[in-house]
Amino acid sequence: MPIYEYECSKCSHRFELKQNYSDKPQAECPQCKEIAKRIFHPAPIIFKGSGFYVTDHRKNPAPEAAKGEKETGKSKNESAPSAGK
């Protein structure tokens, strides 16, 4: 059986209570005997392994394009000098 955390709506007292999954999400405050409601907490997420970083999905340049740049000494972004100047 899981343990749930509750908070009283009247006195703001927080307490834990062991309940079944099928039980209603309400309980009685042990201090003032008013209705307390269940507090939900986000589940922890742990990122393990590859694929969670920007560098894991970096695309490598195509082998043919990289080979052509080495041979000519120019990259694709460099333009040839204009003949009209």
C-alpha positions as CSV (number, residue, x, y, z in Angstrom):
1,M,0.0,0.0,0.0
2,P,1.3,3.4,-0.9
3,I,1.8,6.3,1.5
4,Y,0.1,9.6,0.6
5,E,0.6,13.1,1.9
6,Y,-2.4,15.1,3.0
7,E,-3.0,18.7,4.0
8,C,-5.9,19.9,6.1
9,S,-8.1,22.6,4.5
10,K,-8.8,24.3,7.9
11,C,-5.5,24.2,9.9
12,S,-3.0,23.5,7.1
13,H,-1.5,20.6,9.0
14,R,0.3,18.1,6.8
15,F,0.5,14.4,7.5
16,E,1.1,11.1,5.8
17,L,-1.4,8.2,5.5
18,K,-1.1,4.7,4.2
19,Q,-4.0,3.9,1.9
20,N,-5.1,1.5,-0.9
21,Y,-5.2,2.7,-4.5
22,S,-9.0,2.4,-4.5
23,D,-9.6,4.6,-1.4
24,K,-11.0,8.1,-1.8
25,P,-8.4,10.9,-1.9
26,Q,-9.8,12.4,1.4
27,A,-8.9,11.8,5.0
28,E,-9.6,13.2,8.4
29,C,-7.0,15.6,10.0
30,P,-5.6,14.1,13.2
31,Q,-5.5,17.6,14.9
32,C,-8.8,19.3,14.1
33,K,-10.8,16.4,12.6
34,E,-11.7,18.4,9.5
35,I,-11.4,17.0,5.9
36,A,-7.9,16.9,4.5
37,K,-7.1,16.6,0.8
38,R,-4.3,14.6,-0.9
39,I,-1.3,16.5,-2.1
40,F,0.2,15.4,-5.4
41,H,3.9,15.6,-6.1
42,P,5.4,15.3,-9.6
43,A,7.2,12.1,-10.3
44,P,11.0,12.3,-10.6
45,I,12.4,11.9,-14.1
46,I,15.9,10.7,-14.6
47,F,17.5,11.0,-18.0
48,K,20.1,8.2,-18.4
49,G,21.9,7.1,-21.5
50,S,22.5,8.8,-24.8
51,G,20.0,10.8,-26.8
52,F,19.2,13.5,-24.2
53,Y,21.7,16.2,-25.2
54,V,22.0,18.4,-28.3
55,T,25.4,17.0,-29.1
56,D,24.0,13.4,-29.3
57,H,22.0,14.2,-32.4
58,R,24.5,16.4,-34.3
59,K,24.5,15.6,-38.0
60,N,27.9,15.0,-39.4
61,P,28.6,16.5,-42.8
62,A,28.2,14.1,-45.8
63,P,31.5,12.3,-46.5
64,E,31.5,13.5,-50.1
65,A,31.0,17.1,-49.3
66,A,33.7,17.1,-46.6
67,K,36.1,15.4,-49.0
68,G,35.4,18.0,-51.8
69,E,36.1,20.9,-49.4
70,K,39.5,19.5,-48.4
71,E,40.6,19.1,-52.0
72,T,39.6,22.6,-53.3
73,G,40.4,24.4,-50.0
74,K,37.1,26.3,-50.2
75,S,33.9,25.7,-48.3
76,K,30.4,26.0,-49.7
77,N,29.8,29.4,-48.0
78,E,32.8,31.0,-49.8
79,S,31.8,32.5,-53.1
80,A,34.0,32.8,-56.2
81,P,35.2,36.3,-57.0
82,S,32.9,38.1,-59.4
83,A,34.1,38.4,-63.0
84,G,32.4,41.8,-63.3
85,K,34.7,43.6,-60.8
